[in-house]
Amino acid sequence: MSENRLPDYLDHMQQAATDACSFVEGLGKDDFLSDRRTQQAVIMSLIIIGEAATKVMDSYAEFAHAHPEVSWRSMRGMRNRIAHGYFDINLDVVWNTVQTALPELLRQLSAMRGDANDEDRNDDGMAP
């Protein structure tokens, strides 16, 4: 059996979401829109989240299907739009994502943590 990387991917998502939220802590939208460094830091965090979500969808499809409350496709889609349409990034969408979607994602990640570790189990319920 191959190594279970699911907890790692979820950790990457959690760290990147936490980072993005901390980067904008104490900033208003106008401050964010005028701070290129913070924009770049948040955008990079969104790319990391999207990459990890893609890995989960591709390598752990059953897990992703078991958690439809998580916007897996949206995270992958945002990553693709950022990576392939870099000069057309809508900073209003980035701001709204870090203000609303990422705090919700952090709650969801905490709630499904135990399920990720269950991926290590065989059909008989025993660890490999």
N, C-alpha and C positions, 0 to 999 in steps of 0.2 A: 504494500500500500504506500502511496506517495505521502509526503509530509503535508500536514494540514496547515496551509498558509492563511486560511480564513481569519483567524484572530489577528494576524499581522496586518492584513488589509483593513480590517475594522479599526485597528490601532492607528494606522496611517490616516484613515478618515477622521477619527476622533481628534488626533493631534492637529491635523490641518484645520479642522473646523474650530477647534479651541484657539489656535493661533490667529485665524482670520477674525474671530470675535474679539480677541484681545488687541489686535492691531487697530480696530476702530473704537475701542473703549474710550469713552469720554469725548468722542468727535461727533459733531453734527454733520448732516449731509453735505452742507456747503464746505465744511472743513475737509471732508473726504474728497469732494470733487476738485479741490484745489491742491491736494497733497499727492503728487505723483508717486512718491515712494510708498505710501500706504496703499495706494491703488495697486501698484505692482505686487506688493506683498500679499494682498488679499487675492488678487488674480492667480498668483502662483499657488496659493492654498486651494483655490477652486479647481485648478488643474490636478493637483494631487488627489483631491477628493474624487474627481471624475475618473482618474486613472484607477484608483482603488475600487471604485464602484464597478468599473468595467471588468476588472479581474474577478470580482465576486460574481458578476453576471455570467461571465464566460466559464469560470472554473468551478463555481458553486451555485449553479442555476437553481437547484432544489432549495437551497437556503434563501436565495433571492425571491423565489416564488412563495416561499413560506412566510415572507415578510413584505407583503404588497403595500404596507403602509409607508415603506421607504421608497422614495422617488429615484430608484436606481437609474431608469432611463433618462430622467431629467438631468441627473448629475453627469451621466456620460455625455448627453447632448450638450450641456453647458461646456464641458471640457472640450468637446470637438469644435464648438463655435468659437471658443477662445483660441484654441490652437490653430485653427484653420482660417479664422477671420479676424486675426489679431487687431487690425487697424479699424475694425468696426465694432469694438466692444462697447456695449451700452452700459455706462457706469451707473445709471439709475437702476438697472437690473442687478448689477453687482451689489450695490448698496442695499437694495431690498432683500437680496438673497442672504447677505450677512446679517441683516437685522431680523429676518423672520425664519427663513428656511434652515439656517445653520443651527440656531438654538433648538429648533425642533429636531433636527438630525441628531444632535448631541443627546437629546432625551431618548430618541429611538435606539441609538447605539447602546446606551446604557441598558435599556430594557431587553435587548436581544443578545446581550453578552453571553449568557449561559448557553444559548442555542449554538453559538459559534464553537464553543468547546465541545459540544455534543457531536460535532462533525468528526471528532477523533474516534468515535465509538463504532464498533462493528455491529452487525445485525443482532448479535446475541447480547448487546448492551455492555460488552466488556471493552476496555481500552485495548488498543493493539499492542 
